[in-house]
Amino acid sequence: MAVRYTGDVYNEPALYLTDVTNDIAATTNLMGRLSTLLRWHQADPVDAAELLRNDRVYSYQTNRNPFVDHPEWVTAAFIPILAIVRISTTIALNWTNEGPAMALDQSPGLASAWKSVTNTPALTTSNTWALLLTIEPSPFFFRLRLQ
């Protein structure tokens, strides 16, 4: 619904998924909990039965569910990308504010345990979260995860 109803037709509201459930009401264009839908998408991947259903729907409606044909598009459309930039003795971490609540984790290695980054990120004027960290002597990996 959030992808289809973009408000491009007169009096048609753009619909948005949100995790701010207190803001969802009949008088708003907010719907659904995005983090729940993303977890559901990850927990229940597209299978043969869903592909067959998509084919059958197409034979009647002549349109397809693009997220069944391309499950990877869910990530591209709804999960922010973490940008990491080295600036002298610091690392700047930036990600978009749109989408579900995200937590930033760090680890000294991919096989090591992940720990939450406890520094508080700042919301910039361009709707981006930004965090500046001092470079550690050893390498670190960073990831964003759903809260």
C-alpha atoms as a printed R data frame, in Angstrom:
    type eleno elety resid chain resno      x       y       z
1   ATOM     1    CA   MET     A     1  0.000   0.000   0.000
2   ATOM     2    CA   ALA     A     2  2.814   2.427   0.860
3   ATOM     3    CA   VAL     A     3  4.409   1.854  -2.539
4   ATOM     4    CA   ARG     A     4  1.182   1.888  -4.579
5   ATOM     5    CA   TYR     A     5 -0.687   4.855  -3.127
6   ATOM     6    CA   THR     A     6  1.709   7.730  -3.678
7   ATOM     7    CA   GLY     A     7 -0.818  10.545  -3.722
8   ATOM     8    CA   ASP     A     8 -0.323  11.262  -7.425
9   ATOM     9    CA   VAL     A     9 -4.057  11.286  -8.201
10  ATOM    10    CA   TYR     A    10 -6.202  14.258  -7.097
11  ATOM    11    CA   ASN     A    11 -7.441  13.783  -3.491
12  ATOM    12    CA   GLU     A    12 -5.577  10.481  -3.134
13  ATOM    13    CA   PRO     A    13 -3.385  10.571  -0.023
14  ATOM    14    CA   ALA     A    14  0.144   9.149  -0.056
15  ATOM    15    CA   LEU     A    15  0.202   6.264   2.444
16  ATOM    16    CA   TYR     A    16  3.135   5.689   4.794
17  ATOM    17    CA   LEU     A    17  4.247   2.868   7.059
18  ATOM    18    CA   THR     A    18  5.410   3.919  10.509
19  ATOM    19    CA   ASP     A    19  6.539   2.588  13.850
20  ATOM    20    CA   VAL     A    20  5.026   5.557  15.680
21  ATOM    21    CA   THR     A    21  1.785   3.735  16.441
22  ATOM    22    CA   ASN     A    22  0.375   6.622  18.502
23  ATOM    23    CA   ASP     A    23  0.193   8.669  15.294
24  ATOM    24    CA   ILE     A    24 -1.869   6.076  13.372
25  ATOM    25    CA   ALA     A    25 -5.514   7.181  13.194
26  ATOM    26    CA   ALA     A    26 -8.384   7.231  10.729
27  ATOM    27    CA   THR     A    27 -7.608  10.916  10.083
28  ATOM    28    CA   THR     A    28 -3.965  10.336   9.034
29  ATOM    29    CA   ASN     A    29 -2.298   8.692   6.064
30  ATOM    30    CA   LEU     A    30 -0.178   6.506   8.361
31  ATOM    31    CA   MET     A    31 -0.706   2.761   8.501
32  ATOM    32    CA   GLY     A    32  0.993  -0.411   9.595
33  ATOM    33    CA   ARG     A    33  4.078  -1.006  11.695
34  ATOM    34    CA   LEU     A    34  7.015  -1.049   9.300
35  ATOM    35    CA   SER     A    35  9.359  -2.964  11.621
36  ATOM    36    CA   THR     A    36  6.778  -5.779  11.990
37  ATOM    37    CA   LEU     A    37  6.340  -6.041   8.220
38  ATOM    38    CA   LEU     A    38 10.117  -6.102   7.698
39  ATOM    39    CA   ARG     A    39 10.543  -8.853  10.316
40  ATOM    40    CA   TRP     A    40  7.706 -10.811   8.685
41  ATOM    41    CA   HIS     A    41  9.365 -10.416   5.273
42  ATOM    42    CA   GLN     A    42 12.644 -11.803   6.666
43  ATOM    43    CA   ALA     A    43 11.000 -14.635   8.628
44  ATOM    44    CA   ASP     A    44  8.739 -15.842   5.787
45  ATOM    45    CA   PRO     A    45 10.648 -15.700   2.488
46  ATOM    46    CA   VAL     A    46  8.907 -16.061  -0.867
47  ATOM    47    CA   ASP     A    47  8.260 -19.726  -1.675
48  ATOM    48    CA   ALA     A    48  6.938 -21.692  -4.652
49  ATOM    49    CA   ALA     A    49  3.302 -21.362  -3.522
50  ATOM    50    CA   GLU     A    50  3.572 -17.578  -3.327
51  ATOM    51    CA   LEU     A    51  5.185 -17.424  -6.766
52  ATOM    52    CA   LEU     A    52  2.350 -19.559  -8.177
53  ATOM    53    CA   ARG     A    53 -0.263 -17.278  -6.550
54  ATOM    54    CA   ASN     A    54  1.471 -14.232  -8.059
55  ATOM    55    CA   ASP     A    55  1.339 -15.899 -11.492
56  ATOM    56    CA   ARG     A    56 -2.376 -16.703 -11.089
57  ATOM    57    CA   VAL     A    57 -3.212 -13.170  -9.945
58  ATOM    58    CA   TYR     A    58 -1.381 -11.876 -13.009
59  ATOM    59    CA   SER     A    59 -3.510 -14.034 -15.302
60  ATOM    60    CA   TYR     A    60 -6.662 -12.259 -13.963
61  ATOM    61    CA   GLN     A    61 -5.482  -8.755 -13.068
62  ATOM    62    CA   THR     A    62 -2.486  -8.410 -15.442
63  ATOM    63    CA   ASN     A    63 -0.377  -6.963 -12.653
64  ATOM    64    CA   ARG     A    64  2.130  -8.606 -10.333
65  ATOM    65    CA   ASN     A    65  3.414  -8.095  -6.808
66  ATOM    66    CA   PRO     A    66  6.960  -6.852  -7.468
67  ATOM    67    CA   PHE     A    67  8.080  -7.825  -3.949
68  ATOM    68    CA   VAL     A    68  7.230 -11.470  -4.687
69  ATOM    69    CA   ASP     A    69  9.194 -11.355  -7.943
70  ATOM    70    CA   HIS     A    70 12.059  -9.388  -6.336
71  ATOM    71    CA   PRO     A    71 12.159  -9.837  -2.523
72  ATOM    72    CA   GLU     A    72 15.434  -7.892  -2.428
73  ATOM    73    CA   TRP     A    73 13.521  -4.736  -3.358
74  ATOM    74    CA   VAL     A    74 12.049  -4.618   0.170
75  ATOM    75    CA   THR     A    75 15.495  -3.870   1.566
76  ATOM    76    CA   ALA     A    76 16.197  -1.329  -1.164
77  ATOM    77    CA   ALA     A    77 12.895   0.477  -0.561
78  ATOM    78    CA   PHE     A    78 12.543   0.410   3.215
79  ATOM    79    CA   ILE     A    79 15.865  -0.177   5.016
80  ATOM    80    CA   PRO     A    80 18.362   2.675   5.252
81  ATOM    81    CA   ILE     A    81 21.935   2.343   4.043
82  ATOM    82    CA   LEU     A    82 24.741   3.062   6.479
83  ATOM    83    CA   ALA     A    83 27.411   5.358   5.025
84  ATOM    84    CA   ILE     A    84 30.829   5.263   6.701
85  ATOM    85    CA   VAL     A    85 33.365   8.005   5.951
86  ATOM    86    CA   ARG     A    86 36.811   8.457   7.513
87  ATOM    87    CA   ILE     A    87 37.595  12.076   8.410
88  ATOM    88    CA   SER     A    88 41.113  12.441   9.817
89  ATOM    89    CA   THR     A    89 41.021  10.704  13.238
90  ATOM    90    CA   THR     A    90 37.261  10.134  13.253
91  ATOM    91    CA   ILE     A    91 34.655   8.076  11.432
92  ATOM    92    CA   ALA     A    92 31.378   9.665  10.354
93  ATOM    93    CA   LEU     A    93 28.395   7.291  10.285
94  ATOM    94    CA   ASN     A    94 25.257   8.493   8.475
95  ATOM    95    CA   TRP     A    95 21.921   6.900   7.612
96  ATOM    96    CA   THR     A    96 18.551   8.218   6.510
97  ATOM    97    CA   ASN     A    97 15.855   8.844   9.069
98  ATOM    98    CA   GLU     A    98 13.047   7.373   6.959
99  ATOM    99    CA   GLY     A    99 11.903   3.901   7.885
100 ATOM   100    CA   PRO     A   100 11.813   1.956  11.134
101 ATOM   101    CA   ALA     A   101 13.749   2.661  14.309
102 ATOM   102    CA   MET     A   102 17.292   1.439  13.803
103 ATOM   103    CA   ALA     A   103 20.059   0.659  16.276
104 ATOM   104    CA   LEU     A   104 23.756   0.964  15.451
105 ATOM   105    CA   ASP     A   105 26.051  -1.908  16.485
106 ATOM   106    CA   GLN     A   106 29.808  -2.372  16.293
107 ATOM   107    CA   SER     A   107 32.094  -5.390  16.398
108 ATOM   108    CA   PRO     A   108 35.874  -5.926  16.150
109 ATOM   109    CA   GLY     A   109 35.243  -8.780  13.697
110 ATOM   110    CA   LEU     A   110 32.447 -10.450  11.799
111 ATOM   111    CA   ALA     A   111 32.714 -13.573  13.978
112 ATOM   112    CA   SER     A   112 32.808 -11.519  17.198
113 ATOM   113    CA   ALA     A   113 29.868 -10.390  19.308
114 ATOM   114    CA   TRP     A   114 28.047  -7.215  18.280
115 ATOM   115    CA   LYS     A   115 27.695  -4.394  20.849
116 ATOM   116    CA   SER     A   116 25.368  -1.419  20.681
117 ATOM   117    CA   VAL     A   117 27.003   1.922  19.970
118 ATOM   118    CA   THR     A   118 26.014   3.983  22.982
119 ATOM   119    CA   ASN     A   119 26.799   7.440  21.585
120 ATOM   120    CA   THR     A   120 23.629   9.322  20.719
121 ATOM   121    CA   PRO     A   121 23.328  10.165  17.012
122 ATOM   122    CA   ALA     A   122 22.192  13.636  15.943
123 ATOM   123    CA   LEU     A   123 19.400  14.284  13.449
124 ATOM   124    CA   THR     A   124 20.640  16.671  10.752
125 ATOM   125    CA   THR     A   125 18.567  19.123   8.748
126 ATOM   126    CA   SER     A   126 18.673  16.783   5.741
127 ATOM   127    CA   ASN     A   127 16.707  14.097   7.674
128 ATOM   128    CA   THR     A   128 19.848  12.028   8.184
129 ATOM   129    CA   TRP     A   129 21.191  10.575  11.413
130 ATOM   130    CA   ALA     A   130 24.858  11.388  11.953
131 ATOM   131    CA   LEU     A   131 27.352  10.044  14.470
132 ATOM   132    CA   LEU     A   132 31.032  10.924  14.767
133 ATOM   133    CA   LEU     A   133 33.312   8.357  16.441
134 ATOM   134    CA   THR     A   134 37.021   8.418  17.227
135 ATOM   135    CA   ILE     A   135 38.963   5.885  15.191
136 ATOM   136    CA   GLU     A   136 40.022   2.904  17.289
137 ATOM   137    CA   PRO     A   137 43.498   1.393  16.871
138 ATOM   138    CA   SER     A   138 41.996  -1.895  15.697
139 ATOM   139    CA   PRO     A   139 39.424  -2.346  12.897
140 ATOM   140    CA   PHE     A   140 35.715  -2.229  13.666
141 ATOM   141    CA   PHE     A   141 32.648  -3.276  11.725
142 ATOM   142    CA   PHE     A   142 29.336  -1.423  11.944
143 ATOM   143    CA   ARG     A   143 25.768  -2.454  11.126
144 ATOM   144    CA   LEU     A   144 22.245  -1.096  11.416
145 ATOM   145    CA   ARG     A   145 19.563  -3.379  12.844
146 ATOM   146    CA   LEU     A   146 15.847  -3.069  13.508
147 ATOM   147    CA   GLN     A   147 14.981  -2.112  17.067
